């Protein structure tokens, strides 16, 4: 009650002084308009006060420049002492600055951090990779969530390179190469949070070359000269058939290998080395092969004239020695108990022995097919096909339409369908007709023509200084692969 009374008194007093003030100025007839204007001005002042204050701070005269030269070391000391709180003592200094990709790269070069490059596999997501790297669950989510602020992680494609920066076992940074020189990174700050940012750095393509002489075997000597193991096996896989690595290559044979790789501006290598050329000269053999990817085509080994290497279909597409349990042709069927034409060859091997693609091609069928059980058929170039039956299982990421390289695992030996025990039933077809898998089944290489040939030769000339000589006809024609 007392408060109400006081309020009423105060209001009345205010009204009295209000009216008196206007009357004394002779402005009573305008009091409403003036009141509103005053109120608006007051409001404007309140709203603009903080803004005005900020502006006036900025307008403060700049401090006079220090003319005295302060050595860098001293400057560092100054900033550090300013940042250390007295009560922290020897505790590490926390800097507000964000960690940067180039800083991580420098630390890798100093040996403080390690960096692994990982190529995203078919059917893998970033989470799968982080899982594999044993990144704790909460960190995984933080990384993914921060990256998703910049890109849609579902748009990542197989083969995309991921750089993983590690401090011993702990992941401290991750960088995705979207395309050459363009990265999206997420780096761990000192407070444990993850900051995403995009980074456009200079990435150069460099080449390395190894020239050597074979002592005993090609693979042994190439490795000795420093050719990476994966390139050695790529060469052997591709040229096996064209060259007999056991009889054509002997002591004194020379080899010449060129590979390409990408390097960041800090001199850090990204991804693995890619083979671009291999030359082998010795005895009667002289071959020069360029590893080239034509536009909209698949990577292959080409001679200087733009012909891709002819390839023989593998006779035993298994990753282990296999015994022929039933040959191709007419035979007495052990289950059906009558003479039947055997359309393929049966290779007995332990359950789950890896089955490989007998030549480069596209998966045409993948699934159960009656008595064949679990079955895959692959379509190769120039009317060739191969089929694999009674499999125990398929390689997980394979599907109809997947492209597979010669020697790439496609599934595992089993005994599904009409089968007496674990074995691979393997068929080779040319223009829909079955042929003997142990015959010399050669898939003829393609010849680049027209503009595609011009593009290839311009590229090849940039790869090898002796390209013109390779082209000038001193090269013997590509020999047909010998039967195994
Ligand atoms: Zn069979």
Boltz pocket constraint, residues with backbone or C-beta under 6 A from the ligand:
constraints:
  - pocket:
      binder: B
      contacts: [[A, 326], [A, 342], [A, 344], [A, 345], [A, 346], [A, 424], [A, 425], [A, 426]]
      max_distance: 6.0
